[in-house]
Structure formats: C-alpha cells, structure tokens
Amino acid sequence: MDKYVTPEETLKRIEELEKENAELREELEYYRNRKLSGRQKHNAKWMAIYNDFVDGYESGMTRLEIAKRNNVSERTIYRYKAYYDKMKKVEE
C-alpha cells in the first residue's frame, strides 16, 4: 500500500529538490550566456554592411566595388543580394 511520509521527510525532499533546481538554473544560465558559433546573421554588424550594400546596389555600384568598399568577400555580397531579393519579393 501507500508509504506513510513524515513531515521531516517531506522537508528533506523539498531541500533536495531546491538544491537540484538551483544547480539546473546555473546550468541553464551557462547555456543562455555562451557564445554561439558560426555566422551571426542579422546582428548589428551584419545589418550595417547589408544596409551599405543596399545603398550601393541601388545606386548602381557593382558587387565587386561594394565588396571592396566593405572589406567583405564576394560570396558575402551574394548572400546580401539573395537576402535583398527575398525582402523585395516579400514587399510586393
């Protein structure tokens, strides 16, 4: 049948669970604050270069000129162009 649990046992179990909860919160905080690897898409730096790309592209600059001006690779400019096309398509 059911096991009888005393108030002392209950308090002890609550302490154990609170300790475990604190440890898990610390672990969660670690994962929230860690630096993610890979390309950080759409952060402030990305958006600044992208906006400069849009200005240059719409004023008639070539992709190579824009890449040299922003000191980024041509592949990055192609990524910006793909994002630009996607955004223009969404606007329509």
C-alpha positions as CSV (number, residue, x, y, z in Angstrom):
1,M,0.0,0.0,0.0
2,D,0.9,3.7,0.3
3,K,4.1,4.5,2.2
4,Y,3.5,7.0,5.0
5,V,5.7,10.1,4.7
6,T,6.5,12.2,7.7
7,P,6.8,16.0,7.6
8,E,10.5,15.7,8.3
9,E,11.0,13.5,5.2
10,T,8.9,15.9,3.2
11,L,11.0,18.9,4.2
12,K,14.2,16.9,3.5
13,R,12.9,16.1,0.0
14,I,12.0,19.7,-0.6
15,E,15.5,20.8,0.3
16,E,17.0,18.2,-2.1
17,L,14.7,19.5,-4.9
18,E,15.6,23.1,-4.2
19,K,19.3,22.3,-4.4
20,E,18.8,20.4,-7.7
21,N,16.7,23.3,-9.0
22,A,19.5,25.8,-8.2
23,E,22.0,23.6,-10.0
24,L,19.8,23.4,-13.0
25,R,19.3,27.1,-13.1
26,E,23.1,27.6,-13.1
27,E,23.4,25.2,-16.0
28,L,20.6,27.0,-17.8
29,E,22.3,30.4,-17.3
30,Y,25.5,28.9,-18.7
31,Y,23.7,27.8,-21.9
32,R,22.0,31.2,-22.2
33,N,25.2,33.2,-22.0
34,R,27.5,31.1,-24.1
35,K,28.8,32.4,-27.4
36,L,27.1,30.7,-30.4
37,S,29.4,29.5,-33.1
38,G,29.0,30.2,-36.8
39,R,27.9,33.2,-38.7
40,Q,25.8,35.6,-36.6
41,K,23.2,36.6,-39.1
42,H,21.3,39.9,-38.7
43,N,23.3,41.2,-35.8
44,A,24.3,44.9,-35.8
45,K,27.5,44.5,-37.9
46,W,25.7,42.3,-40.4
47,M,22.9,44.8,-40.8
48,A,25.3,47.8,-41.1
49,I,27.1,46.1,-44.0
50,Y,23.9,44.9,-45.5
51,N,22.4,48.5,-45.5
52,D,25.6,49.8,-47.1
53,F,25.2,47.1,-49.7
54,V,21.6,48.2,-50.4
55,D,22.7,51.8,-50.8
56,G,25.5,50.9,-53.1
57,Y,23.5,48.3,-55.1
58,E,20.5,50.7,-55.6
59,S,22.9,53.5,-56.7
60,G,24.4,51.3,-59.4
61,M,27.7,50.1,-57.9
62,T,28.9,46.7,-58.9
63,R,29.1,43.8,-56.5
64,L,32.9,43.8,-56.6
65,E,33.1,47.5,-55.7
66,I,30.7,47.0,-52.8
67,A,32.7,44.0,-51.6
68,K,36.0,46.0,-51.7
69,R,34.4,49.1,-50.0
70,N,33.1,47.0,-47.1
71,N,36.1,44.7,-47.0
72,V,34.0,41.5,-47.3
73,S,34.1,38.6,-49.7
74,E,32.2,38.4,-53.0
75,R,30.3,35.4,-51.5
76,T,29.1,37.6,-48.7
77,I,27.8,40.1,-51.3
78,Y,25.9,37.3,-53.0
79,R,24.3,36.4,-49.6
80,Y,23.3,40.0,-49.2
81,K,21.9,40.1,-52.8
82,A,19.9,36.9,-52.1
83,Y,18.5,38.4,-48.9
84,Y,17.8,41.7,-50.7
85,D,15.8,39.8,-53.4
86,K,13.9,37.9,-50.8
87,M,13.0,41.1,-49.0
88,K,11.9,42.8,-52.2
89,K,9.7,39.8,-53.0
90,V,8.1,40.0,-49.6
91,E,7.4,43.7,-50.0
92,E,5.5,43.0,-53.3
